[in-house]
Amino acid sequence: MSSEILTPVLPESVADATVVTWSKQVGDSVKQDEVLVEIETDKVVLEVPAPADGVLTEIVQQAGATVISSQLLGRMTVGAVAAAPKAAEAAPAAAAPAANAEPQTAPAARKLMAENNLSAADVEGSGKQGRILKEDVQAAVASKPAAAPATVASAPAPTVAVAASGARMEQRVPMTRLRARIAERLMYAKQSTAMLTTFNEIDMKPLMDMRAEYKDAFEKKHKAKLGFMSLFVKAAAVALQRFPEVNASIDGNDIVYHGFCDIGIAVSSDRGLVVPILRNTENMGLADIESGIAGYAAKAREGKLDMGDLTGGTFTITNGGVFGSLLSTPILNPPQSAILGMHSIQKRPVVVNDQIVIRPMMYVALSYDHRIVDGQGAVTFLKTIKELVENPVRLVLDV
């Protein structure tokens, strides 16, 4: 029985998608729920699984094709068995069983491998179950012998211009859908909002002392590590309830005040920056927040985030400090009215009780839409987060 392989139903906000790669070729056997093809939207990569056991009989949309919801991608014959290889081909196949055991490869990593004439055997995957990430390919490229470019130059690669040794090189590649969407949204944020940023600094010693004292007991009880992000998320949820305009958005001529705190956590993945949403954080404990963040980080690394993970959000937190940023101005994530930026923790001399002491300090930044949020509200909101983090007991006692 023939079965159609269709593009997944896309959300209303996503007009179309791009076929990234087929994991199987015509004539290959497939198992139920085995990934047949990967589809890239401007937010996530969607995996299209096989509906049943059978054989892939037709590929209608090749890699690079633009498709819409429920469009025909290919066909398979349910229950069929792939033809046995010829005797002459069977022996080599038996002699090299590892050929069918290559680790999964992220789409961005696969593209970079092709551009640099690398195979999966040339790259050591650091993802879950050996999944090859973009960073793994970049490391493999960096470690290639100096003579390797000559091989690349002889291979057909129209998007790469490679010159002789010592000459300058250029590489032209199309933007991924995600990168193009990020660029579009950043430009929209800059051009359509009255964005302003206020700054403050936080003494992290009380929080660091609390974490050092309770992190082992916390992990033992909740099976989750106690990090700084969960405290900032909890502090933001408390502050958002005290300052509803920071938790609001503009819809036409109306201001929509949200009675819930759905906080997006900016996460770096091999495809770019993504912002999965922790929903109803006002009702979550620290353990729930930590588990949610860890789960999203793992899904981002493995390319498993779905549309529901990234849709919505009333506020965003981004932590440039993990990359060494000392101070930055985060850009709004429309239609949200504010975004909190965390930065590196550095020991600096500060005045405490008229004494100069060395404390671990963090600069924080709040970018906000001045059309909704007044300066006083923004400054007081950020000061509230500072006070809560510097006295974490207040988060537990809700005072």
C-alpha positions, 0 to 999 in steps of 0.5 A: 500500500502506498503512503504519502509523506507530507510536510508537517502542518506549519503554524499560521506565522510560518508561511513555508519551509525548506527541505534540508536533507533526505536521510533515505534514498529511493529503494531504502528500507525504513522503519516506523518513526525513523527520520526520513527528511528534515524540514527547516523553518525560520525557527526550527528544524522539523523531522518528518518520520516514517508513518510505518515500516516499508520502502521509500519509493519516490522523492518528490521534493528534493533538498533545497525545495520550498514547501508549504503545510501538508505538501507532498514530499515523497511516497513510500510503500508500506509493508514492502521490503527493499530488494536484496543487494546483488551478490557482488555488492553484498560482500563489500557491504558485509565487510564495512558494517560501520558505513550504516552506523554513522552518527546523526549530523545537525543540518548546519554541520552537514552543510559545513562538512560538504563545503570542506570536503569532510565525511562523518568519519573525519569529525568527532561528534560531541552531541548526544549519542555522538551527534555531530554539531557545527562546532565539531566540524569547525574544530575538524576544519581547524585541525586539517593539515595545511595541504588540505585546501588543495583537495578542496580546490579540486572538488566542485564547490561553486559557493567557495572561492579558493585561491592559491596558497598565500592569496586571499579567500572568500566564501559566499553561502546563503543565509539559513532561514533561522539566520534570515529570520533573526536578521529580520526581527532585529531590524524590525525591533530597531525600526519599530520600537522606541528602545532604550536601555538602563543599567545596574550592577548586582553584588553576586556574593550573597547568591554565590554563598547560598549556591555554594552552601545548598547546591549539593543538597538541592541537586540530591533532592531535585535531580537538577543543578542549582545555577544562577539563571533560575534565581534570575528567572524567579526574580524576573517573574516577581518583578514582572508581577509588580510592574505589569507594563514591563510584562505587556505588549502593544497590539495596534492601538491597544496595550495587552497586559499579560496575567502570566509570566512566560519568560524566554531564555536565549539559548545558543545552538549550532543553528544560531540563537533560539529562545524557548519559553518557560511558561507560567514561571510565576508558579514555578519553583527553582527546581522546575525552572532549572529542569526546564532550562536544562531540558531546552538546552539539550533539545537545542543542542540536538535540534529537537526544539519544536514550534510550541517551544518557541512560540509566545513569551512575554519577557526575555532573559539573555546571558552574554556573560557565558561568552565573556561579555562584560556589558551589552545592550540587548535588543528587544524581542517584539512584541515584548516590551523588555529584555534583561541582559546578564553579563560576566561576573568580575571581582571589583572593588566596591564600597560596602558600609563605607569600606572598600571591599572586593566583591563579585559583581555583575552588570545587568541591562534592561532594554525596554520599549519606551512607548509602553514603559516609562523610565521610572518603571524600567529603572525601578524594575531593574532595581527590584531584580537587583534587590531580590538577587542580592537578598535571595531569601526574599525570593523564598519568602516572597517579600 
